[in-house]
Every structure is written in C-alpha cells, then in structure tokens.
C-alpha cells in the first residue's frame, strides 16, 4: 500500500472522529480515479457521501 493511501486513510479517520456526534456529512469527490484488480482496470468519476453520526454506548 502506498504512503499516500495510508496518509489519506488516517486523515479521514481523524476527521470522522472529530465530527462524531455532530451529525455531519463528508463528501468525497473523485475524477478519473483508476482502480486496478488483476487484469481489470476501471476509471471512475463521482462522489461518496458519508453520513457521520456516532452514538455513545450506555454503560
């Protein structure tokens, strides 16, 4: 896994953690995203919306 992928993942996790409990949305947009799996290669355009709402567990 590339360093940029790990850094992006860690950044998203930190962002989700800070927005937890606030009912926030995160929109990830991408253009010409290339995914490769073996012999398959796909280019994607679009966005993904993450609805962030965490509920604390009762103890």
N, C-alpha and C positions, 0 to 999 in steps of 0.2 A: 504494500500500500504506500502511496506517495506521501511525502511530508505535508503537502498542501491539503490532501484529503483528510489527514489526521487533524491538522490545524482547523480546518473548516468544521469538522465534526465537534471538536472541543469548543469552538466558538458558539456553535448552535446550542450545545448542551448548556453552556453558561448563560446564554440569552434566555433559553426556556426556563432555567432555574430562577432568573431574576424576574421573569414575567409570571411566575407561578402564583396562582390565586387571584390574579388580576383580570382574568377572562380576556386575555389578549389574543390577537391573531398574528401569525408570522407568515408572510407571503414570500416564497422562494421562487424567483423567476429565472428561467434559463432560455438561452437561444443557441441553437446548433450544438447542443450537448450530445457528445458521441459516447455511446455505451458499446463496449465490446465484450462478447461472451463466446469464447472459442472462435468458430468461423463466422459468427454473426456480428454485424456491425450496424448499429441503428443511430440515426440522428434525430434528436427530439427538440421541440420548441414548446414552451408552455410555462405553467406555474403550478405550484403546490401550495395550498393554504393549510397551515397547522393551527387549529383552534386550541390554545393553551389554557386549560382550566384544571388546576390541581385541587384536590380536596384532601385535607389532612385527616388521618385516621384517628378515631377516638380510642383512647387508651383505657 
